[in-house]
Structure formats: C-alpha cells, structure tokens
Amino acid sequence: MLDQTLKSKINQLWDKFWSGGISNPLQAIEQMSYLLFMKRLEDEDIAREQDAQLSGKPCQSIFTDNQECKWSKWSNYSADTILEHVRDKVFPFLRTLGGEDSLYEIYMKDAVFAIPTPSLLIEAVRIINSMHIKEQNRDTKGDIYEYLLSELKTAGKNGQFRTPRHIIRMMVELANPSLGDIICDPACGTAGFLVASNEHILKNNTSPEFIKKDEEGNEYNFKGDKLNPDQYEVLRAHTLHGYDFDQTMSRISLMNLMMHGINNPHIKQINTLSARYDEENHYTVVLANPPFKGSIDESEIGGKFTIKTKKTEILFLELMYTMLQSGGRCSVIVPDGVLFGSSRAHKAIRKKLLEECRLDAVISMPSGVFKPYAGVSTGVLFFTKGEPTKKVWFYDMTADGYSLDDKRTFIDGKGDIPDILEKFRRRKKETYEDRKAKCFFVPVDEIKENDYDLSISKYKEIEYEEIQYEKPEVIKQKILELESKITKTLSELEI
C-alpha cells in the first residue's frame, strides 16, 4: 500500500515524461524501468559488499572498472554531459554485465535509451531519488512499480490489455497455488498473474498478526515468516515462469518481478504459440489472460496443435492443456465467443476441455470489466487436466466492485468475487440445483447435447416478474381527471 506522498511522486514522474515528449505509455514505462534498473544495480552492489564484509567472504563490485557508471556518480552530472554519458557509457556497460544469457543481457538486449533531453533525465533522476527506493521494503517497492503500471490506460496491439488486479487475485484464489507448484503464464504481459501468485503463496505462509488491510480492504504485508531459507529459495528461483512475444512487455515483466523481490525471474521473450516453444507436461499451474484478437501464420505453428485454426484464443487454450502436467490446473480468461462459437475449432476445444480435463468452473463476467480498454464480454475457465468432466459449475457474475462504464469508479472493489470464491470452495458439498440462482451445476451430458455450448445463458433460467397493468377504462378516467385539473389551473392563472 502506497502513501499519498509516493503516489504524488510517481504522478510527477509521469507528468514529466508526458510533458518531456514521451507520450506513449508503454515507451514511458520502459524508459522509467531502465532508470529504476540502473538505480537498483548500485543498491544491490552495495548490499553484496556489505554482506561480504559481515561474512568475511571476498566480493568484487561490478563497478570496479566503471565507477562512472554508478547511479550515484552520473546522477549528479550537469545538463551538458549527463544525457550523452548515460546513452554512450552507462547503457553499453549494462549490456556487458553477467555475460551471455545473463539476466542483464536479456533485460538490456536491443534496449534503446530514448529520453530525449537532459532536463527530462535530470528531473526523472531527482524524483526517483526522492522516493528512497533502497530504504523501502519489498511490498512498497512492488507497489511503486504496480502504481506505475496502473497508468497503462491504452490497449496494446493484438488484443493485449492489462488485467485488473482484483480479477487476477480472484483467478489466483481459484487455482490456489502453493509452495512446490511450478507456475506459468504463457502470455505474461506485465507479469500480474506471477506477482499475484507469489503474494498468494507468501500470504498463506505468513502469521496472521503480520497481515494488514488497506483502505479498500485489500490484504498486504505478507512476510512469509513461516518459510525457511530453502523454501524461500524455491519460491524465488524455481516457481514463477513467464513468456511474452513482445520485448517491451518482457522487460516490464522482469522489472515488476524484481521489484517484488524475485531477483532472478524466469521471463523469456518468445511466442509460445510458435514451433520454437516446445514445453509439454511441465507446469502444475497455468494462469493467463492471453490475447483475444489476431491470428498466427500456419508456418509458425508447426505441428504441435491438434486443433486446426489460426485463432489465438483457441490455440492458447490447447497450449495450456499441453503445458500442464496431469493433475495440473489452469485459470484463464476467454472471450465469450470461445464459449459458444459454432466453428469446428470452437467445438473441438470445448470438447477437449470437457472430455480430457475436469472443467470445474465457467464464470461469466460482465462486459464492463475490461473498460476502458475494451467492452468485450468474457468468462473465466478453471479446469484440471487428466480426468473427464462430470458436471460444470456456472456462476453469473454481475458486479466486480467497480462501475461498469469507462470510468470504472470504485464501489467496494469486490462485487460478487467473495461470493464466487466462497461458493466455489463449497461446490463439492453443495448441490447448486437452482438455475435461477447466481450459480448452479450442469451435467456434462446436457452440455454435450447442446453442442458443447458453455455459455451460461444456455442453461440459466430467467424468472420473469408478472406486472399487473391497470384496465384501459381506469387509465382513461385518470387522464380525464388530469385534463380537468390542468384546465382549472390554467383558468385560475388567467384571472
């Protein structure tokens, strides 16, 4: 949870970038990330040297032969030298760190320093210094970056847009990842699902007395105090994996995870739909909001998909099935068209989910959830690989805690979500037979009879309220009485 002072500083940073000529939000975030990365490098270098002194072990600074590349050095340069120095000295230095295939090499590959003026660079450095990021705890560092990302108000290419955090948390709660799970998002964007999974595991390993709530009722301050050092290492180094075909998004994902305490994130730039990606039966949890639009060239796909289509939303579903180990679970957002589309590919993917997986839940979300990015209607599918479906639990979400218009005004930040999670957890103990209610079960045989249709409207019973209308003669009499009153009033006014 950020205080208003830090939020104000981040808003100042955005204002400086916009007024300084970088109006594209993604480019602005990328350039801010580079600066945060430079600052973080020196902070971590100092921390390593301090740890070495305490332990008596040798440690060599990464800046030994490049002192002028330290943030603390160049950030004090004058306007006539600072921009050229960062562009021509600091950036090339960063690309050499760690050798080939290192995190630094991956992060800085093809990076372009696009801050156009010395004045913008100096102002950005001043604001970042005033945040005292080194002194902040892991939660605050992560929240700083999340608040930066919250300013991504415009949709990206190919149907990319940022998933609301409360929807991400709901989906993570459905999947309920735990220590030992291997978690992946094959279209990770800003890594929101991976960050939320990390927080979920930390929360479940934090003593209740440490957990706090912000003014919107969201829990935070997950210390993970119940984890021993080895377990922490498993969480930070082996649990979270993400892929994105866009290099800018990959960089943003890396920074987001690093700011949340994941020092060596497993983020790779690759199109997971392409033949170059070949992981099968590897992950225990998959969480994603893959791109809804677009298609992929058949020559790129190769022969790894059994469903013949170019539609990415269908290909991603089959990919997630393939990525999962037997017994692995997936929580994924799909456009409504996937639920009822009549093409051969649409029917094939629904058949696979029902017959080769246990489709546990279909949650229909209102169309306003992704505004102002898009007004498309969507649903959440939750399935477990490896056993056929017997019945599917449907839920009709009508509120998510925010207004469903473009403003997305805060109401309570929760809407139906607490009810969804509570009833989902109780579904094995309840019958949920009333199809006029918000949630109910539908037997798989009935779904098959309906051409594998998974749209909730196909099965939900609508209760119509009978309205009693007055008889025509009564209405006529009321009109005459009203006319009489109007005539009388007008005559009095004339007097």
N, C-alpha and C positions, 0 to 999 in steps of 0.2 A: 504494500500500500504506500503510495507516494504522498508526501505532504504538498501543500499548495505551493511552497517555495520551489521545490524541484519541478513541479508541473509548469510553473511560470518560466523557469529557466529553459525547459525543453520547448515551450511555446516560443520563447525568444529565439532559440536556435532555428526553429522552423521559419520564423519571420525573417531572420537574417538570410537564410538560403533563398527564400522566395524573392525577397527584395534584391538579393545579390545576383539574380539571373538564373537560378536553378529552380524552375517551377515544376518539373516533372517529379512527383513524389517518390517514385522508385529510384531515380537518379540521386535525389537528395538524401534518401535513406542510405544508399550505397556510399556516398561521399562521407556522410556522418559516421558510418560504420568504419571506414578507413581511419578516420581520426581517432575513434574510440579504440580501434585495434592498435594504433601506434602508442596511445597512452597506456593501454593495458600491457604492452610488451615491456615497457620500462618498469611498470609497477610489479610485474611478475618477476622480472630480472632482479629487482631489489629484494623481493621476498625470498628468492632462491639463495641469494648471497647471505641474507640474514639467517636462514635455516642452516646453511653450510657452516657459518661461524659458530652457531649453537652446537652443532653436531661434530664439529672438528673435521668435516669432510671437505675436500677441495671443490671449488666451484669457479668456473670461468664465466665472466659476463659475456653475453652475446654482443655487447657494445665495446669490447676491449680495443679493437682496432677501428672503431667507428663511433667515437664519443659524440661527434657532431650529429649523429642520427638519433640521439636520445631526445625524447619529448621535452625534457626539462632544459635541454640546451637550445634546440632550434625554436622552441615556442616563444623564446624571448628575442628572436631576431627582429630586425627592423623591417618596415614595409618594403624597402628596396631590395632585400635579399631573401626573405622568408619563402615566398612562393616558388622561386627558382630552385632554392635549396631542397624543399620538400619534393618537388617534382623530379629533379635531376639527381638527387643524392639519396634521400630517405627512401623513396619508392624502389629504386634499383636495389638498395641494400636489403629491403624487406623480402624481395624475391629470392635472395640468396640464402636466406635463413633455413636451416634444417635439412638442406639437401633435397634431392628429388623425391617426390611423393610425400613430403612432409606436409603438415597442416598449413604452414606458412606458404609453401609453394603452391598448394591447392588454392588457398584463400586469395593469393595475390596474382595468380595466373591471369594474364591478359588484363589486369586491372589498369584503369586509366584514371589518373588524378585530374578531375575536371573542375575543381574550384577555380573560377576564372580570375579573381582579383585578390591582391594581398589583403585588402581591407576585410573581405569576407573571411579569409583564412584566419586573420588575427582575431576577429570578433568571435568566430566559432571556437577557437582555442581558448579565448577568455571565458566564454560561457561554460565549456566543458571543464575547465579548471575550477570554476566556481561551484560545480556540482560535487566536488570532492569524492569522486567515484571510488578511489582507492580506499577511503575510510568507510564506505558503505558495506553493509552485509550482503550476502548472496541474494536474498529476497529483494532488496532495494535495487541492486544492480540489474536484476532481471526485470523488475518493474519499470526501471528507467527505459530499457530498450522496448518493452512492451508498449509503453506510453508513446514512444517514438513511432512504433509500428501502427498504433491506433489512428495515426494521421493518414494512413493509406486509404483515402476515400474514393479512389477511382478504380474501376475494374481493370484487370490486366488483359493480356492477349489470350486467345484460345480458351475463354471461359474461366480464367483464373480470377478469384477474388478471395479476400481474407474471410475465413470462417469466424463468426462471432465467438468470443471466448466462452460464453455460457453454454453455447451449443457444443463446443469442443469438450467442456467439462462433463456435460451430460453423456456424451458418447464414450468418454473415457470411463465414467462410472459404470456404464453398461458393460464394457469389456473387463473392467476391474483388474487391470494389470498388477502383478506383484513381483517382488524380487525373484529373479530366476527366469522371468519371461524374456523373450527376445522380441523386441517391438520394432515395427517398421511402418513408415509412411512412404509409399512409392511415388507420391506427388506432393512433397512436403511443403512447398511454398515457403512460408516464414517459420516453419517447424512448430507451429502451435500445438499440434497433437503430441509431439515428442516432449515439449516443455510441460504440457498438462499431465502426461503420463509420469514424468519424473516427479512432479509435485504430488501426484496421487500416491505414488509409492512412498515418498517421504512422509506424507501425511499419515499413512497407515502405519508408519514406524516412528511416530512422534508421540510423546507422552501428552495427554490431554491438557496438562497445565501450561504447556507452551503455546498451544494453538489460540490465535486471536481472530477477531472478526472486524472487517472494515465497516464503514457507514452503510454499505449496501448489503451487508450480511454475508459477504464472501469470506471464507476462512483463509488464513495465511500464517506465516511464521512456522513453517514445517521444518523443524530442526533435524529430524531423522535420528534422534538420540538413541533409539533402540537398535540402530545398525552398528555393527562392529566395523573396524577399518577394512577388512576383507570384503564385507558386504557392500560397503560404500564404493570400493574399487569396482566391484561387479556392476553396480548401478551406473557409475560414471564412465566406465571404459568399455562395457560389453553389452549394455541393454538397449540403447537407442540407436536406430539406423534410419537414415532418410535419403531420398533421391529426388532430384528435380532436373528437368531438361534445360532450365534457364539458369545461366551462370550467375546473374544478379541475385536471383532467389536463393541459389545455393550459398552465396556469400552471406546473405541476410540470415539464412538458417544457421550457418556456422556461428555468426556473431551472437544470435539470440541464445543458442545453447551455451556458448562460452560465458555470456553474461549471467546465465542461470547456474553456473558452477560446473558445467560439463567441459572439462579442459581439453579433451581430445575427441570432438564429436565425429561420428561416422556419417558424414554427409558427402555424397558424391553427385557430381553433375552427370546425369545420364538419362536418356529417355527409356524408362522401364518397359515401355511397350515395344521397343526395338529389339532386334535379334541380338544386340550386344549385351542385353541383360538376360541372364540365364539362371538365376537362383530359383530353386524349387524345393518345396517341403522344408523350408529353413526357419520360418518365423512362427512364434506361438501367438502373437497378437499383431493384427494389422489394423491401423486406424487411418482414415483418409477422407478427403473431400476432393476427389480428382476432377480435372476439367470436364465440364459438361459438353462444351462445343468442340468442333473440329474433328478432323479425321487424320489418319496416318497412311502414308503410302504403303501399298501391299508389299513392295520390295523391302521395306524397313521391318515389317512384322516378322518375316521369316515363317517358319513352320511350327512355332510353339503354341499357336492358338487353334483350338478345335472348332470354334465358332467363327464362321466366315463373315466378317463385317469390317468396315472402316470406322465405325462409330466408337469414339474413345471411351464413352461411358460404359459400353458393353465390354470392350476389351479390358478395361481396368478391373471390372468385376471378375472376369475369368483369370486375370493375372493374380489378383488377391487370393483366389481359390488355390491357384498353383503355388503361390509363395508360402502358404500356410502348411505347417505340419499337421498330421492327423490329430484332431482334437483342438487345433488352433482356432481362435475366434477372431471375428472381423466386425468392426463397426464402421459403416461407410454411408456417406450421403450420396443419393442418386436423384436425378430429375424424375418427375412423375412419369414421364414417357417410358422409362425403364419398367415401371410397374404394370403398365397396361398396353404398351406398344404391340402392334399386331404383326410386325415383320417376323420372318423366320428366326433372325438373330435374337430379337427380344424374347421370343418364346423359348429359345434354346437356353439362354442364360437363366431365365426363371426356372426352367425345368432342372437345370444343373443345381441351382441353389436349393431346390426342394427335394431332389432325389439323391444328391451326393453330399448334401450338407443338412444340418438341422437348422432350418430358418426359424430362429427363435422369436424375432420381432420385426414388425413393419410399423414404423412410427410416421404418420403423415404430419408434415409441418405446414403451417400457413405460408402463403406466398410472400408475405412481407418480411420474413426472417432475414433475407439477404439484401434488403433495400439498405442504402440507395444503389448498391451495385447492380442488382437485378431483381425482377419481380417474379422469377420463375418459381413454380411450386415444386417442392422437394420432399423427400422422405428419407428416413434413416433405416437402413437394413442392418440387423445384427444376426450373424449366422456362425455356426460352429461346424468345422469341416469333419467329415468322416462317418456320419450316420444319417439316414434318411429322416425327413420331417414327418411328424405325425399330426401336428396341429400348429397353426401360426397365431401368435398373439399380435393383435392390431391395436393401435392407440391413435385416437384422433386429437392431435394437439391443436388447440385453437388460440393459445396465447403463450408467449415465451418471456413475458415480463417487460416488454418494451412495446411502444406503439408500432403498428404495422404499416405506417406510412414512411415516407422518405426521411422524416426527422428522427425516427427510432427513439422517441423520448422515453426515458427511464420511468417505469411504473413501479415494479417491485424487483425486477431483474431475474425473476424466476418463472412466473406464469404457471404452466402445467408441469414444469420439469420435476419438482419434488414429488408430485403425484405419479408421474411416469416412472421414476426410479423406484418409488416405494412399491407400486403395483407390479412392476417388472420383477422385483426381487421375490414377491409373494406369489408369482404366477403358478408355481408348481403346487401350491397349497390351495389355490382358488380355482373355481370353475369358469368364471367370467363368461356366462352364457347370454347375458342380456345385450342384444345387439343395438339397443337404443342408447346404451351407456357409452362412455368415452373409450372404454377398452373391452375387448372380447376375443375369444378364441374362434378360429375357423378350422375345421378338419381339413387335412390335405386333400382328401378325396373330392371335397366340394370345390377346392381351388382348381384341381385338375379338370373337373367337369366344366369349369369356367375358363378353359383355355389358359390355365396357369396365371390368370389375372390376379395381381396383388394390390390393386387399388382399393382403398378402404370403402369407397363409395359403392363398390360391387356387393358388399356384404353388410354394410351398416343399414339398419332400419331407421327411417326418419319418422318421428312421431309428429303428426300434424295436429295442430290445435284447432278445434272447431270454433268458428267465430259466429255468433248469433247476430244477424243483421235485423234492423227494425223493418216492420212491414211498410210497404210503399205509402199507404194511407196515413200512417203515423208521421213519416218523413214529410209528406205533403202538408200536413197540418202544422208542423213545426216551421216550415218555410213560410206559410201564410201568416203565422204569428210573428215571425221575424220581420216580414214585409210591413206588417201593421205597426210594429214598434218603430221601424225606420221612418215610415210616413209621418207618424206622430212627432218624432224628434225633429224632422225637417220643418214641419209646420210651426213648431214652437220656436225654432231658430229664426224663421221669417218674421215672427212677431217681435 
